[in-house]
């Protein structure tokens, strides 16, 4: 009888541990989405005031403009990064990254 009780306690503890890990993964995903991504984009030169001169973003924009015959195409990687750098991530993107972090934490504890 004691062995069964210990086994049940172990199973319950394991389930609680996986829930805690998933929650921590979600929190990590939220931190990445709301803090790390905008900071990294700002450091690369994608700012709220536009693309910073002499930055990696400026080099990317120049290469994209040359490849497109003088302009940066709407929907291109440079345009998307500048949009996020200027306005931040959308609520949907933040939620998706948070859910992804929780899922990965649950799969790979």
Backbone as ProteinMPNN parsed JSONL, in Angstrom:
{"seq_chain_A": "XXXXXXXXXXXXXXXXXXXXXXXXXXXXXXXXXXXXXXXXXXXXXXXXXXXXXXXXXXXXXXXXXXXXXXXXXXXXXXXXXXXXXXXXXXXXXXXXXXXXXXXXXXXXX", "coords_chain_A": {"N_chain_A": [[0.809, -1.187, 0.0], [1.899, 1.29, 0.774], [3.828, 1.695, -1.207], [2.242, 2.179, -3.473], [0.995, 4.58, -2.742], [3.211, 6.292, -2.581], [3.967, 6.193, -5.255], [1.779, 7.418, -6.493], [1.999, 9.966, -5.379], [4.423, 10.706, -6.531], [3.724, 10.784, -9.269], [1.804, 12.855, -9.258], [3.408, 14.987, -8.372], [5.183, 15.128, -10.5], [3.453, 15.954, -12.559], [2.702, 18.492, -11.621], [5.197, 19.707, -11.666], [5.72, 19.756, -14.445], [3.734, 21.552, -15.218], [4.577, 23.89, -13.946], [7.021, 24.263, -15.238], [6.108, 24.684, -17.864], [4.727, 27.081, -17.473], [6.828, 28.762, -16.744], [8.255, 28.675, -19.12], [6.439, 29.962, -20.789], [6.517, 32.497, -19.625], [9.148, 33.166, -20.185], [9.019, 33.242, -22.973], [7.295, 35.419, -23.276], [8.885, 37.438, -22.194], [10.973, 37.498, -24.056], [9.567, 38.257, -26.357], [8.493, 40.783, -25.674], [10.566, 42.304, -24.647], [13.318, 41.58, -25.399], [13.291, 41.336, -28.263], [12.439, 43.952, -29.33], [14.578, 45.471, -28.226], [16.848, 44.324, -29.428], [16.285, 44.877, -32.122], [16.315, 47.681, -32.071], [19.008, 48.079, -31.421], [20.145, 47.152, -33.745], [19.443, 49.129, -35.457], [16.862, 49.642, -36.271], [14.648, 51.846, -35.533], [12.195, 53.841, -33.688], [12.18, 56.327, -34.848], [12.896, 55.875, -37.398], [15.195, 54.327, -39.745], [18.436, 54.026, -38.499], [21.249, 55.928, -39.405], [24.182, 54.536, -40.867], [23.98, 52.102, -39.605], [23.43, 48.522, -39.11], [20.859, 48.079, -40.008], [20.598, 50.132, -41.89], [22.413, 49.27, -43.819], [21.166, 46.91, -44.601], [18.819, 47.982, -45.656], [19.835, 49.455, -47.788], [20.912, 47.406, -49.408], [18.539, 46.024, -50.008], [17.143, 47.991, -51.404], [18.802, 48.388, -53.646], [18.618, 45.85, -54.808], [15.947, 45.887, -55.505], [15.72, 47.808, -57.42], [15.81, 50.466, -56.543], [13.977, 51.018, -54.484], [12.578, 50.003, -51.311], [10.754, 47.125, -51.004], [7.329, 46.839, -50.077], [6.357, 44.807, -47.38], [8.675, 43.361, -47.367], [11.573, 41.874, -45.731], [13.107, 43.9, -44.541], [11.232, 45.985, -44.396], [9.331, 44.834, -42.688], [10.85, 44.422, -40.336], [11.484, 47.088, -39.747], [8.951, 48.053, -39.203], [8.285, 46.628, -36.859], [10.368, 47.55, -35.254], [9.665, 50.235, -35.048], [7.033, 50.276, -34.02], [6.776, 48.166, -32.237], [5.99, 44.754, -31.228], [2.988, 43.111, -32.305], [-0.021, 42.373, -30.426], [-0.974, 39.833, -31.022], [1.315, 38.559, -32.061], [2.989, 38.647, -29.828], [1.502, 37.024, -28.096], [1.629, 34.608, -29.518], [4.388, 34.013, -29.463], [4.729, 33.746, -26.713], [3.058, 31.526, -26.184], [4.432, 29.663, -27.723], [6.863, 29.502, -26.319], [5.955, 28.386, -23.92], [5.01, 25.924, -24.862], [7.367, 24.731, -25.875], [8.818, 24.552, -23.493], [7.236, 22.724, -22.137], [7.492, 20.47, -23.734], [10.25, 19.96, -23.81], [11.423, 19.526, -20.999]], "CA_chain_A": [[0.0, 0.0, 0.0], [2.786, 2.447, 0.859], [4.474, 1.864, -2.508], [1.265, 2.799, -4.36], [0.806, 5.968, -2.309], [4.406, 7.012, -3.013], [3.929, 6.299, -6.712], [0.769, 8.436, -6.816], [2.602, 11.258, -5.031], [5.444, 10.986, -7.543], [3.022, 11.145, -10.506], [1.227, 14.179, -9.055], [4.515, 15.939, -8.32], [5.7, 15.252, -11.857], [2.487, 16.758, -13.304], [2.826, 19.867, -11.143], [6.479, 20.199, -12.158], [5.564, 20.074, -15.864], [2.923, 22.768, -15.307], [5.444, 25.006, -13.548], [7.986, 24.445, -16.327], [5.386, 25.295, -18.986], [4.45, 28.475, -17.108], [8.101, 29.487, -16.843], [8.542, 28.803, -20.547], [5.578, 31.026, -21.282], [7.055, 33.767, -19.131], [10.368, 33.431, -20.961], [8.576, 33.649, -24.3], [6.758, 36.776, -23.154], [10.023, 38.342, -21.996], [11.671, 37.628, -25.344], [8.72, 38.997, -27.291], [8.228, 42.164, -25.283], [11.763, 43.044, -24.247], [14.536, 41.286, -26.154], [13.161, 41.607, -29.697], [12.562, 45.393, -29.611], [15.919, 45.958, -27.879], [17.761, 43.867, -30.476], [16.018, 45.637, -33.347], [16.819, 49.034, -31.855], [20.472, 48.022, -31.497], [20.51, 46.943, -35.154], [19.182, 50.371, -36.173], [15.442, 49.798, -36.589], [14.16, 52.646, -34.407], [10.916, 54.513, -33.85], [12.379, 57.515, -35.68], [13.349, 55.442, -38.727], [16.42, 53.532, -39.767], [19.584, 54.823, -38.066], [22.331, 56.026, -40.392], [25.409, 53.795, -40.59], [23.699, 50.885, -38.827], [23.156, 47.289, -39.852], [19.571, 48.289, -40.675], [20.852, 50.963, -43.069], [23.057, 48.41, -44.828], [20.125, 46.013, -45.114], [17.917, 48.778, -46.475], [20.555, 49.77, -49.018], [20.966, 46.188, -50.225], [17.18, 45.743, -50.481], [16.8, 49.0, -52.401], [19.569, 48.079, -54.855], [18.047, 44.634, -55.39], [14.606, 46.193, -56.012], [15.748, 48.897, -58.394], [15.747, 51.791, -55.951], [13.069, 51.171, -53.353], [12.374, 48.834, -50.458], [9.42, 46.592, -51.256], [6.425, 46.652, -48.941], [6.271, 43.396, -46.994], [9.996, 42.734, -47.347], [12.127, 41.685, -44.384], [13.515, 45.208, -44.015], [10.011, 46.719, -44.058], [8.727, 44.199, -41.506], [11.699, 44.724, -39.176], [11.312, 48.508, -39.412], [7.626, 48.186, -38.598], [8.389, 46.148, -35.474], [11.262, 48.465, -34.543], [8.981, 51.502, -34.804], [5.788, 50.148, -33.255], [6.788, 47.015, -31.338], [5.281, 43.569, -31.706], [1.541, 43.125, -32.092], [-0.507, 41.518, -29.339], [-1.061, 38.463, -31.54], [2.672, 38.016, -32.145], [3.442, 38.444, -28.454], [0.799, 35.837, -27.591], [2.156, 33.422, -30.207], [5.725, 33.725, -28.933], [4.529, 33.262, -25.342], [2.547, 30.152, -26.28], [5.533, 28.829, -28.226], [7.789, 29.274, -25.208], [5.324, 27.435, -22.992], [4.976, 24.617, -25.515], [8.737, 24.182, -25.88], [9.177, 24.193, -22.113], [6.503, 21.507, -21.777], [8.018, 19.346, -24.522], [11.654, 19.724, -23.438], [11.566, 20.032, -19.618]], "C_chain_A": [[0.86, 1.262, 0.0], [3.439, 2.732, -0.488], [3.523, 2.569, -3.472], [1.049, 4.267, -4.012], [1.999, 6.805, -2.751], [4.409, 7.203, -4.523], [2.924, 7.365, -7.151], [1.317, 9.826, -6.509], [3.635, 11.66, -6.08], [4.787, 11.448, -8.844], [2.432, 12.552, -10.384], [2.307, 15.259, -9.04], [5.079, 16.18, -9.715], [4.763, 16.123, -12.703], [2.583, 18.237, -12.902], [4.12, 20.478, -11.665], [6.388, 20.579, -13.63], [4.745, 21.345, -16.052], [3.756, 23.999, -14.971], [6.445, 25.297, -14.656], [7.321, 25.115, -17.523], [5.094, 26.771, -18.7], [5.719, 29.321, -17.198], [8.508, 29.679, -18.299], [7.702, 29.893, -21.187], [6.074, 32.393, -20.859], [8.32, 34.15, -19.89], [10.008, 33.885, -22.366], [8.045, 35.071, -24.301], [7.89, 37.785, -22.992], [10.777, 38.567, -23.301], [10.862, 38.511, -26.282], [8.597, 40.47, -26.937], [9.468, 42.979, -24.955], [12.922, 42.822, -25.212], [14.427, 41.646, -27.634], [13.233, 43.111, -29.988], [13.95, 45.962, -29.288], [16.919, 45.572, -28.965], [17.542, 44.634, -31.776], [16.505, 47.076, -33.23], [18.336, 49.09, -31.964], [20.948, 47.844, -32.934], [20.224, 48.177, -35.997], [17.749, 50.571, -36.614], [14.783, 50.522, -35.42], [12.791, 53.266, -34.708], [11.008, 55.737, -34.75], [12.809, 57.159, -37.105], [14.627, 54.636, -38.61], [17.613, 54.436, -39.459], [20.702, 54.77, -39.105], [23.551, 55.235, -39.941], [25.212, 52.492, -39.838], [23.557, 49.673, -39.743], [21.845, 47.429, -40.62], [19.748, 49.121, -41.943], [21.503, 50.15, -44.179], [22.052, 47.448, -45.445], [19.175, 46.767, -46.041], [18.568, 49.114, -47.811], [20.6, 48.569, -49.953], [19.596, 45.852, -50.807], [16.773, 46.725, -51.571], [17.533, 48.746, -53.719], [18.971, 46.867, -55.562], [16.681, 44.893, -56.025], [14.58, 47.34, -57.01], [15.494, 50.266, -57.796], [14.819, 51.97, -54.761], [12.967, 49.881, -52.55], [10.928, 48.375, -50.639], [8.612, 46.488, -49.968], [6.32, 45.161, -48.641], [7.605, 42.677, -46.989], [10.486, 42.599, -45.909], [12.511, 43.016, -43.756], [12.28, 46.004, -43.581], [9.367, 46.149, -42.794], [9.532, 44.509, -40.25], [11.565, 46.181, -38.759], [9.97, 48.748, -38.75], [7.652, 47.755, -37.136], [9.277, 47.075, -34.658], [10.572, 49.767, -34.173], [7.802, 51.351, -33.842], [5.793, 49.037, -32.22], [6.003, 45.858, -31.929], [3.791, 43.689, -31.416], [1.173, 42.206, -30.933], [-0.562, 40.063, -29.781], [0.32, 37.816, -31.613], [3.224, 37.738, -30.754], [2.794, 37.198, -27.856], [1.341, 34.564, -28.219], [3.539, 33.035, -29.678], [5.631, 33.188, -27.504], [4.046, 31.821, -25.347], [3.629, 29.201, -26.776], [6.543, 28.52, -27.141], [7.241, 28.272, -24.217], [5.31, 26.033, -23.571], [6.359, 23.961, -25.514], [9.177, 23.766, -24.482], [8.466, 22.925, -21.669], [7.054, 20.286, -22.496], [9.426, 18.959, -24.075], [11.918, 20.229, -22.021], [12.974, 20.025, -19.103]], "O_chain_A": [[0.553, 2.211, -0.722], [3.586, 3.893, -0.869], [3.942, 3.46, -4.21], [0.932, 5.105, -4.906], [1.819, 7.917, -3.247], [4.809, 8.257, -5.017], [3.193, 8.128, -8.078], [1.123, 10.758, -7.29], [3.708, 12.826, -6.469], [5.251, 12.409, -9.457], [2.551, 13.354, -11.31], [2.132, 16.325, -9.632], [5.413, 17.311, -10.067], [5.235, 16.947, -13.486], [2.548, 19.12, -13.758], [4.138, 21.642, -12.062], [6.92, 21.614, -14.03], [5.03, 22.134, -16.953], [3.649, 25.029, -15.637], [6.691, 26.46, -14.977], [7.901, 26.015, -18.131], [5.205, 27.611, -19.593], [5.685, 30.456, -17.672], [9.043, 30.725, -18.667], [8.188, 30.654, -22.023], [6.052, 33.34, -21.645], [8.534, 35.321, -20.201], [10.622, 34.811, -22.895], [8.316, 35.84, -25.223], [7.856, 38.863, -23.587], [11.172, 39.69, -23.612], [11.408, 39.408, -26.925], [8.597, 41.318, -27.828], [9.429, 44.209, -24.981], [13.448, 43.78, -25.779], [15.367, 42.201, -28.203], [14.032, 43.514, -30.834], [14.44, 46.838, -30.002], [17.74, 46.391, -29.377], [18.503, 44.999, -32.455], [17.048, 47.629, -34.187], [18.888, 50.032, -32.532], [22.02, 48.322, -33.303], [20.702, 48.277, -37.128], [17.44, 51.568, -37.267], [14.403, 49.894, -34.432], [12.304, 53.216, -35.837], [10.012, 56.138, -35.351], [13.056, 58.047, -37.921], [15.078, 54.309, -37.513], [17.783, 55.484, -40.082], [21.049, 53.704, -39.613], [23.912, 55.263, -38.764], [26.189, 51.841, -39.469], [23.565, 49.785, -40.969], [21.73, 46.954, -41.75], [19.114, 48.842, -42.96], [21.176, 50.325, -45.353], [22.075, 47.196, -46.65], [18.775, 46.251, -47.084], [17.912, 49.06, -48.852], [20.356, 48.7, -51.153], [19.496, 45.442, -51.963], [16.133, 46.341, -52.549], [16.942, 48.876, -54.791], [18.835, 46.867, -56.785], [16.295, 44.206, -56.971], [13.503, 47.792, -57.4], [15.002, 51.152, -58.494], [14.883, 53.001, -54.092], [13.243, 48.797, -53.064], [9.994, 49.154, -50.448], [9.128, 46.106, -48.918], [6.206, 44.348, -49.557], [7.666, 41.498, -46.64], [9.883, 43.145, -44.985], [12.27, 43.236, -42.569], [12.285, 46.626, -42.519], [8.91, 46.901, -41.932], [8.956, 44.826, -39.209], [11.534, 46.489, -37.568], [9.866, 49.562, -37.832], [7.103, 48.44, -36.274], [8.977, 47.358, -33.498], [10.846, 50.344, -33.121], [7.595, 52.187, -32.963], [4.884, 48.976, -31.392], [5.421, 45.976, -33.007], [3.383, 44.285, -30.419], [1.969, 41.364, -30.518], [-0.235, 39.162, -29.008], [0.474, 36.646, -31.262], [3.856, 36.706, -30.53], [3.461, 36.408, -27.187], [1.496, 33.552, -27.537], [3.818, 31.854, -29.472], [6.371, 32.278, -27.131], [4.561, 30.987, -24.602], [3.73, 28.068, -26.306], [7.03, 27.393, -27.05], [7.97, 27.409, -23.728], [5.568, 25.062, -22.861], [6.497, 22.782, -25.19], [9.836, 22.739, -24.314], [9.024, 22.133, -20.91], [7.082, 19.191, -21.934], [9.751, 17.776, -23.973], [12.572, 21.258, -21.852], [13.216, 20.424, -17.964]]}, "name": "protein", "num_of_chains": 1, "seq": "XXXXXXXXXXXXXXXXXXXXXXXXXXXXXXXXXXXXXXXXXXXXXXXXXXXXXXXXXXXXXXXXXXXXXXXXXXXXXXXXXXXXXXXXXXXXXXXXXXXXXXXXXXXXX"}
